Amino acid sequence: MLEQLERIEKRYQELDEQMARPEVASDLKQLQALAQERASLEDVVTKYREYKATTKSLEETRAMLGDGLDEEMTALVKQEIENLESQQDRLLQELKIALLPKDPNDEKDIIMEIRAGAGGEEAALFAADLFRMYTRYAQAKGWGIDVISLSESGIGGIKEVIFEVKGKGAYSRLKYESGVHRVQRVPTTESSGRIHTSTATVAVLPKAEEVDVSINPDDLKIDIFHSGGAGGQNVNKVATAVRITHLPTGMVVTCQDERSQLQNKLRALSVLRSRLLDIERRQQEEKITKERRSQVGTGDRAEKIRTYNFPQDRVSDHRINLNLHNLPRILEGELDELIDALATSYQAKQLEEQLA
């Protein structure tokens, strides 16, 4: 591992030297490519240099024990050695995690899809709660939210919402949210006070670019129709809503929230492209490894990943047997504790497999 870290540090130094050359500095495209590679190595190199400095300090401090120190100084030196050893172990563990293979989609924007599941109107209300939770989380991270498609129910619930989350690292944080979310509570529509169980499904797709997925125009059936819902006279006069059917898979995407037909078509194609990329990614994972199913799951929508229990003020993530309280705070978008625990568990599984 240390040899690998040495190679990374050497490459980092080479990039610094290349970026300082006048011919590179004047070539914006080349400079951006080098800067991007340098940025991807910076955290590992910084941590490795800290590890080397700690190791050197530890060696020097250990050498002091043989210098005829009095009892008080010996105790201080031993305490310092203990502190440095602890710091060295921590940095070594962090470096192991930093060297794990990166998910190529981690830095991408995402498309999230939330759908009401079992439970009728209560499921739609729960889907609306989840949408609000993820919106609040994204806002706290400084990410942008852009609704692509929204189908509401009669009393403030959501039958289905598709939206884009734009921000660095959005997929790396929210990819663990795919699956079936379950709620246990007394619905506002329930007069007898009985606890109901309802579900909503969440899908998290890395946003695919045109270079990621090639779509044959002959494979598409495109229908144009009048938008539904609020919108004034423009809705009735101009057909702007777009429905795209991908004939090979039978996948259908509808977009009607934009004002122009072209914008709706582009948004629908973006969603279709991301869904197709997700299918391709899952097929590759099936062939290569079972790691997602073994620890944090595949993100398959058939999996019940989490329960929100209102009477007990508890959120339970079933993949890692984690129970957290203060459910209202979590529904307000304070998800970092949950997501950090899932990421740590996933990394631990990766380390186990790497060592094996």
One Martini backbone bead per residue (centre of mass of N, CA, C, O) as a GRO file, in nm:
protein
  356
    1MET     BB    1   0.057   0.063  -0.020
    2LEU     BB    2   0.304   0.258   0.004
    3GLU     BB    3   0.384   0.234  -0.293
    4GLN     BB    4   0.123   0.354  -0.404
    5LEU     BB    5   0.155   0.629  -0.255
    6GLU     BB    6   0.419   0.710  -0.391
    7ARG     BB    7   0.305   0.719  -0.679
    8ILE     BB    8   0.092   0.936  -0.625
    9GLU     BB    9   0.288   1.158  -0.530
   10LYS     BB   10   0.455   1.167  -0.789
   11ARG     BB   11   0.219   1.245  -0.976
   12TYR     BB   12   0.148   1.508  -0.832
   13GLN     BB   13   0.423   1.646  -0.892
   14GLU     BB   14   0.404   1.627  -1.200
   15LEU     BB   15   0.151   1.804  -1.227
   16ASP     BB   16   0.272   2.061  -1.111
   17GLU     BB   17   0.492   2.088  -1.331
   18GLN     BB   18   0.308   2.094  -1.582
   19MET     BB   19   0.127   2.345  -1.492
   20ALA     BB   20   0.392   2.545  -1.494
   21ARG     BB   21   0.397   2.542  -1.786
   22PRO     BB   22   0.344   2.761  -2.040
   23GLU     BB   23   0.211   2.565  -2.256
   24VAL     BB   24  -0.012   2.474  -2.054
   25ALA     BB   25  -0.130   2.746  -1.944
   26SER     BB   26  -0.234   2.814  -2.255
   27ASP     BB   27  -0.399   2.533  -2.228
   28LEU     BB   28  -0.705   2.493  -2.111
   29LYS     BB   29  -0.776   2.195  -2.156
   30GLN     BB   30  -0.519   2.071  -2.031
   31LEU     BB   31  -0.534   2.217  -1.759
   32GLN     BB   32  -0.805   2.096  -1.667
   33ALA     BB   33  -0.720   1.799  -1.673
   34LEU     BB   34  -0.488   1.825  -1.467
   35ALA     BB   35  -0.653   1.955  -1.237
   36GLN     BB   36  -0.847   1.718  -1.201
   37GLU     BB   37  -0.637   1.505  -1.128
   38ARG     BB   38  -0.514   1.655  -0.888
   39ALA     BB   39  -0.776   1.673  -0.718
   40SER     BB   40  -0.809   1.353  -0.692
   41LEU     BB   41  -0.520   1.339  -0.516
   42GLU     BB   42  -0.499   1.543  -0.277
   43ASP     BB   43  -0.615   1.396  -0.026
   44VAL     BB   44  -0.416   1.158  -0.026
   45VAL     BB   45  -0.152   1.321  -0.013
   46THR     BB   46  -0.207   1.479   0.246
   47LYS     BB   47  -0.241   1.224   0.424
   48TYR     BB   48   0.036   1.095   0.362
   49ARG     BB   49   0.209   1.330   0.470
   50GLU     BB   50   0.098   1.307   0.755
   51TYR     BB   51   0.191   1.017   0.802
   52LYS     BB   52   0.497   1.069   0.763
   53ALA     BB   53   0.524   1.282   0.988
   54THR     BB   54   0.428   1.097   1.217
   55THR     BB   55   0.643   0.875   1.182
   56LYS     BB   56   0.886   1.057   1.235
   57SER     BB   57   0.801   1.155   1.519
   58LEU     BB   58   0.793   0.872   1.643
   59GLU     BB   59   1.091   0.800   1.606
   60GLU     BB   60   1.207   1.044   1.765
   61THR     BB   61   1.057   0.987   2.034
   62ARG     BB   62   1.167   0.701   2.087
   63ALA     BB   63   1.472   0.793   2.098
   64MET     BB   64   1.444   0.955   2.378
   65LEU     BB   65   1.440   0.710   2.586
   66GLY     BB   66   1.777   0.679   2.568
   67ASP     BB   67   1.857   0.980   2.728
   68GLY     BB   68   1.826   0.987   3.043
   69LEU     BB   69   1.553   1.031   3.166
   70ASP     BB   70   1.339   1.120   3.371
   71GLU     BB   71   1.040   1.021   3.496
   72GLU     BB   72   0.865   1.257   3.390
   73MET     BB   73   0.970   1.259   3.092
   74THR     BB   74   0.908   0.965   3.027
   75ALA     BB   75   0.600   0.994   3.058
   76LEU     BB   76   0.565   1.208   2.836
   77VAL     BB   77   0.685   1.043   2.602
   78LYS     BB   78   0.487   0.804   2.620
   79GLN     BB   79   0.235   0.973   2.565
   80GLU     BB   80   0.327   1.073   2.285
   81ILE     BB   81   0.351   0.795   2.157
   82GLU     BB   82   0.056   0.716   2.192
   83ASN     BB   83  -0.061   0.948   2.021
   84LEU     BB   84   0.097   0.883   1.755
   85GLU     BB   85  -0.007   0.593   1.719
   86SER     BB   86  -0.304   0.671   1.694
   87GLN     BB   87  -0.266   0.860   1.449
   88GLN     BB   88  -0.140   0.649   1.260
   89ASP     BB   89  -0.379   0.451   1.256
   90ARG     BB   90  -0.590   0.648   1.149
   91LEU     BB   91  -0.444   0.722   0.881
   92LEU     BB   92  -0.426   0.434   0.769
   93GLN     BB   93  -0.730   0.386   0.752
   94GLU     BB   94  -0.794   0.632   0.567
   95LEU     BB   95  -0.610   0.534   0.333
   96LYS     BB   96  -0.756   0.272   0.269
   97ILE     BB   97  -1.022   0.413   0.191
   98ALA     BB   98  -0.901   0.611  -0.027
   99LEU     BB   99  -0.808   0.344  -0.213
  100LEU     BB  100  -1.067   0.277  -0.293
  101PRO     BB  101  -1.277   0.224  -0.524
  102LYS     BB  102  -1.442   0.435  -0.731
  103ASP     BB  103  -1.732   0.568  -0.809
  104PRO     BB  104  -1.794   0.709  -1.118
  105ASN     BB  105  -2.080   0.855  -1.009
  106ASP     BB  106  -2.037   1.032  -0.745
  107GLU     BB  107  -2.023   1.335  -0.895
  108LYS     BB  108  -2.303   1.323  -0.987
  109ASP     BB  109  -2.587   1.388  -1.080
  110ILE     BB  110  -2.944   1.341  -1.013
  111ILE     BB  111  -3.225   1.113  -1.032
  112MET     BB  112  -3.534   1.123  -0.867
  113GLU     BB  113  -3.780   0.872  -0.752
  114ILE     BB  114  -4.114   0.906  -0.623
  115ARG     BB  115  -4.350   0.658  -0.494
  116ALA     BB  116  -4.640   0.549  -0.422
  117GLY     BB  117  -4.766   0.280  -0.252
  118ALA     BB  118  -4.882   0.126  -0.007
  119GLY     BB  119  -5.189   0.307   0.126
  120GLY     BB  120  -5.277   0.523  -0.052
  121GLU     BB  121  -5.309   0.834   0.069
  122GLU     BB  122  -5.084   0.787   0.281
  123ALA     BB  123  -4.860   0.723   0.075
  124ALA     BB  124  -4.869   1.005  -0.059
  125LEU     BB  125  -4.791   1.162   0.198
  126PHE     BB  126  -4.519   1.018   0.237
  127ALA     BB  127  -4.394   1.101  -0.032
  128ALA     BB  128  -4.400   1.403   0.042
  129ASP     BB  129  -4.210   1.378   0.286
  130LEU     BB  130  -3.964   1.274   0.128
  131PHE     BB  131  -3.934   1.511  -0.063
  132ARG     BB  132  -3.887   1.718   0.161
  133MET     BB  133  -3.638   1.583   0.287
  134TYR     BB  134  -3.453   1.599   0.030
  135THR     BB  135  -3.477   1.899  -0.013
  136ARG     BB  136  -3.352   1.987   0.257
  137TYR     BB  137  -3.083   1.843   0.221
  138ALA     BB  138  -2.996   1.986  -0.040
  139GLN     BB  139  -3.001   2.274   0.075
  140ALA     BB  140  -2.782   2.222   0.298
  141LYS     BB  141  -2.565   2.148   0.055
  142GLY     BB  142  -2.620   2.345  -0.202
  143TRP     BB  143  -2.828   2.221  -0.383
  144GLY     BB  144  -3.019   2.158  -0.661
  145ILE     BB  145  -3.372   2.175  -0.757
  146ASP     BB  146  -3.554   1.988  -1.025
  147VAL     BB  147  -3.856   1.952  -1.154
  148ILE     BB  148  -3.997   1.724  -1.393
  149SER     BB  149  -4.227   1.551  -1.232
  150LEU     BB  150  -4.584   1.587  -1.117
  151SER     BB  151  -4.810   1.387  -0.904
  152GLU     BB  152  -5.097   1.461  -0.738
  153SER     BB  153  -5.306   1.457  -0.477
  154GLY     BB  154  -5.589   1.575  -0.309
  155ILE     BB  155  -5.425   1.615   0.007
  156GLY     BB  156  -5.098   1.670  -0.054
  157GLY     BB  157  -4.996   1.449  -0.214
  158ILE     BB  158  -4.785   1.192  -0.386
  159LYS     BB  159  -4.761   0.979  -0.650
  160GLU     BB  160  -4.533   1.140  -0.830
  161VAL     BB  161  -4.173   1.215  -0.844
  162ILE     BB  162  -3.941   1.395  -1.057
  163PHE     BB  163  -3.592   1.478  -0.985
  164GLU     BB  164  -3.323   1.704  -0.970
  165VAL     BB  165  -2.982   1.683  -0.845
  166LYS     BB  166  -2.749   1.956  -0.804
  167GLY     BB  167  -2.422   1.836  -0.715
  168LYS     BB  168  -2.148   1.767  -0.554
  169GLY     BB  169  -2.194   1.435  -0.454
  170ALA     BB  170  -2.492   1.339  -0.471
  171TYR     BB  171  -2.461   1.033  -0.527
  172SER     BB  172  -2.271   0.955  -0.285
  173ARG     BB  173  -2.511   1.019  -0.072
  174LEU     BB  174  -2.800   0.907  -0.221
  175LYS     BB  175  -2.763   0.601  -0.317
  176TYR     BB  176  -2.884   0.465  -0.040
  177GLU     BB  177  -3.210   0.539  -0.097
  178SER     BB  178  -3.279   0.296  -0.246
  179GLY     BB  179  -3.618   0.189  -0.211
  180VAL     BB  180  -3.818   0.085   0.053
  181HIS     BB  181  -4.037   0.290   0.236
  182ARG     BB  182  -4.160   0.285   0.576
  183VAL     BB  183  -4.471   0.362   0.748
  184GLN     BB  184  -4.573   0.426   1.101
  185ARG     BB  185  -4.907   0.553   1.151
  186VAL     BB  186  -5.149   0.796   1.209
  187PRO     BB  187  -5.365   0.906   1.009
  188THR     BB  188  -5.544   1.191   0.927
  189THR     BB  189  -5.783   0.994   0.800
  190GLU     BB  190  -5.800   0.861   1.092
  191SER     BB  191  -6.049   0.831   1.345
  192SER     BB  192  -5.958   0.569   1.537
  193GLY     BB  193  -5.624   0.557   1.577
  194ARG     BB  194  -5.488   0.373   1.379
  195ILE     BB  195  -5.219   0.199   1.273
  196HIS     BB  196  -5.037   0.244   0.977
  197THR     BB  197  -4.903   0.087   0.676
  198SER     BB  198  -4.672   0.237   0.449
  199THR     BB  199  -4.544   0.313   0.113
  200ALA     BB  200  -4.233   0.401  -0.064
  201THR     BB  201  -4.049   0.472  -0.354
  202VAL     BB  202  -3.690   0.485  -0.430
  203ALA     BB  203  -3.491   0.641  -0.688
  204VAL     BB  204  -3.134   0.647  -0.782
  205LEU     BB  205  -2.991   0.833  -1.055
  206PRO     BB  206  -2.747   0.881  -1.253
  207LYS     BB  207  -2.671   1.123  -1.463
  208ALA     BB  208  -2.693   1.103  -1.803
  209GLU     BB  209  -2.511   1.129  -2.078
  210GLU     BB  210  -2.470   1.099  -2.411
  211VAL     BB  211  -2.195   0.938  -2.374
  212ASP     BB  212  -2.321   0.703  -2.194
  213VAL     BB  213  -2.591   0.699  -2.385
  214SER     BB  214  -2.723   0.540  -2.668
  215ILE     BB  215  -2.997   0.655  -2.877
  216ASN     BB  216  -3.222   0.534  -3.095
  217PRO     BB  217  -3.463   0.702  -3.264
  218ASP     BB  218  -3.615   0.433  -3.365
  219ASP     BB  219  -3.681   0.353  -3.046
  220LEU     BB  220  -3.890   0.594  -3.057
  221LYS     BB  221  -4.199   0.712  -2.906
  222ILE     BB  222  -4.363   1.026  -2.977
  223ASP     BB  223  -4.582   1.218  -2.772
  224ILE     BB  224  -4.821   1.484  -2.808
  225PHE     BB  225  -4.970   1.698  -2.549
  226HIS     BB  226  -5.173   1.823  -2.318
  227SER     BB  227  -5.153   1.971  -2.039
  228GLY     BB  228  -5.203   1.937  -1.703
  229GLY     BB  229  -5.344   2.140  -1.496
  230ALA     BB  230  -5.202   2.408  -1.418
  231GLY     BB  231  -5.175   2.713  -1.669
  232GLY     BB  232  -5.395   2.817  -1.822
  233GLN     BB  233  -5.440   2.895  -2.154
  234ASN     BB  234  -5.177   2.762  -2.263
  235VAL     BB  235  -5.259   2.468  -2.213
  236ASN     BB  236  -5.500   2.462  -2.428
  237LYS     BB  237  -5.344   2.572  -2.694
  238VAL     BB  238  -5.069   2.408  -2.623
  239ALA     BB  239  -4.871   2.134  -2.714
  240THR     BB  240  -4.609   2.025  -2.469
  241ALA     BB  241  -4.634   1.749  -2.393
  242VAL     BB  242  -4.427   1.448  -2.325
  243ARG     BB  243  -4.410   1.111  -2.465
  244ILE     BB  244  -4.175   0.844  -2.409
  245THR     BB  245  -4.105   0.542  -2.590
  246HIS     BB  246  -3.911   0.254  -2.530
  247LEU     BB  247  -3.934  -0.016  -2.726
  248PRO     BB  248  -3.729  -0.237  -2.615
  249THR     BB  249  -3.846  -0.187  -2.295
  250GLY     BB  250  -4.120  -0.005  -2.247
  251MET     BB  251  -4.037   0.266  -2.159
  252VAL     BB  252  -4.190   0.549  -1.980
  253VAL     BB  253  -4.184   0.912  -2.042
  254THR     BB  254  -4.305   1.207  -1.870
  255CYS     BB  255  -4.336   1.564  -1.973
  256GLN     BB  256  -4.506   1.894  -1.845
  257ASP     BB  257  -4.355   2.144  -1.681
  258GLU     BB  258  -4.280   2.279  -1.925
  259ARG     BB  259  -4.345   2.531  -2.176
  260SER     BB  260  -4.195   2.351  -2.383
  261GLN     BB  261  -4.154   2.093  -2.594
  262LEU     BB  262  -3.843   2.079  -2.598
  263GLN     BB  263  -3.793   2.074  -2.293
  264ASN     BB  264  -3.958   1.816  -2.237
  265LYS     BB  265  -3.793   1.633  -2.421
  266LEU     BB  266  -3.516   1.668  -2.283
  267ARG     BB  267  -3.608   1.572  -2.001
  268ALA     BB  268  -3.710   1.291  -2.086
  269LEU     BB  269  -3.437   1.194  -2.204
  270SER     BB  270  -3.278   1.217  -1.940
  271VAL     BB  271  -3.437   1.004  -1.787
  272LEU     BB  272  -3.404   0.769  -1.984
  273ARG     BB  273  -3.096   0.761  -1.981
  274SER     BB  274  -3.069   0.701  -1.673
  275ARG     BB  275  -3.228   0.435  -1.674
  276LEU     BB  276  -3.046   0.284  -1.876
  277LEU     BB  277  -2.787   0.312  -1.712
  278ASP     BB  278  -2.893   0.159  -1.465
  279ILE     BB  279  -2.935  -0.111  -1.605
  280GLU     BB  280  -2.642  -0.147  -1.696
  281ARG     BB  281  -2.513  -0.133  -1.414
  282ARG     BB  282  -2.664  -0.379  -1.293
  283GLN     BB  283  -2.559  -0.590  -1.494
  284GLN     BB  284  -2.261  -0.555  -1.422
  285GLU     BB  285  -2.287  -0.626  -1.118
  286GLU     BB  286  -2.390  -0.916  -1.160
  287LYS     BB  287  -2.117  -1.013  -1.296
  288ILE     BB  288  -1.897  -0.909  -1.079
  289THR     BB  289  -2.087  -0.856  -0.806
  290LYS     BB  290  -2.242  -0.883  -0.452
  291GLU     BB  291  -2.192  -0.634  -0.256
  292ARG     BB  292  -2.466  -0.483  -0.236
  293ARG     BB  293  -2.636  -0.720  -0.121
  294SER     BB  294  -2.458  -0.789   0.143
  295GLN     BB  295  -2.503  -0.492   0.289
  296VAL     BB  296  -2.676  -0.235   0.129
  297GLY     BB  297  -2.762  -0.330  -0.126
  298THR     BB  298  -2.892  -0.258  -0.455
  299GLY     BB  299  -3.161  -0.067  -0.460
  300ASP     BB  300  -3.397  -0.221  -0.486
  301ARG     BB  301  -3.744  -0.166  -0.481
  302ALA     BB  302  -3.808  -0.447  -0.318
  303GLU     BB  303  -3.662  -0.323  -0.081
  304LYS     BB  304  -3.663  -0.292   0.262
  305ILE     BB  305  -3.478  -0.033   0.421
  306ARG     BB  306  -3.702   0.152   0.585
  307THR     BB  307  -3.834   0.279   0.905
  308TYR     BB  308  -4.108   0.498   1.012
  309ASN     BB  309  -4.177   0.537   1.361
  310PHE     BB  310  -4.389   0.737   1.531
  311PRO     BB  311  -4.467   0.619   1.817
  312GLN     BB  312  -4.129   0.564   1.865
  313ASP     BB  313  -3.938   0.767   1.738
  314ARG     BB  314  -3.828   0.586   1.473
  315VAL     BB  315  -3.538   0.493   1.276
  316SER     BB  316  -3.492   0.208   1.051
  317ASP     BB  317  -3.210   0.039   0.922
  318HIS     BB  318  -3.201  -0.285   0.785
  319ARG     BB  319  -2.907  -0.319   0.661
  320ILE     BB  320  -2.754  -0.214   0.961
  321ASN     BB  321  -2.914  -0.205   1.228
  322LEU     BB  322  -3.036   0.098   1.260
  323ASN     BB  323  -3.124   0.321   1.537
  324LEU     BB  324  -3.319   0.622   1.540
  325HIS     BB  325  -3.403   0.925   1.678
  326ASN     BB  326  -3.582   1.189   1.595
  327LEU     BB  327  -3.776   1.196   1.335
  328PRO     BB  328  -3.837   1.497   1.265
  329ARG     BB  329  -3.541   1.570   1.199
  330ILE     BB  330  -3.511   1.376   0.960
  331LEU     BB  331  -3.759   1.496   0.793
  332GLU     BB  332  -3.586   1.779   0.778
  333GLY     BB  333  -3.289   1.654   0.656
  334GLU     BB  334  -3.116   1.494   0.884
  335LEU     BB  335  -2.902   1.248   0.723
  336ASP     BB  336  -2.596   1.206   0.792
  337GLU     BB  337  -2.596   0.976   1.000
  338LEU     BB  338  -2.713   0.765   0.811
  339ILE     BB  339  -2.516   0.794   0.567
  340ASP     BB  340  -2.251   0.747   0.719
  341ALA     BB  341  -2.318   0.457   0.813
  342LEU     BB  342  -2.350   0.336   0.528
  343ALA     BB  343  -2.070   0.413   0.416
  344THR     BB  344  -1.902   0.264   0.631
  345SER     BB  345  -2.016  -0.018   0.577
  346TYR     BB  346  -1.934  -0.032   0.280
  347GLN     BB  347  -1.627   0.010   0.325
  348ALA     BB  348  -1.582  -0.237   0.509
  349LYS     BB  349  -1.661  -0.441   0.293
  350GLN     BB  350  -1.443  -0.367   0.089
  351LEU     BB  351  -1.202  -0.431   0.273
  352GLU     BB  352  -1.260  -0.729   0.317
  353GLU     BB  353  -1.243  -0.807   0.013
  354GLN     BB  354  -0.956  -0.705  -0.035
  355LEU     BB  355  -0.816  -0.890   0.181
  356ALA     BB  356  -0.940  -1.163   0.054
   0.00000   0.00000   0.00000
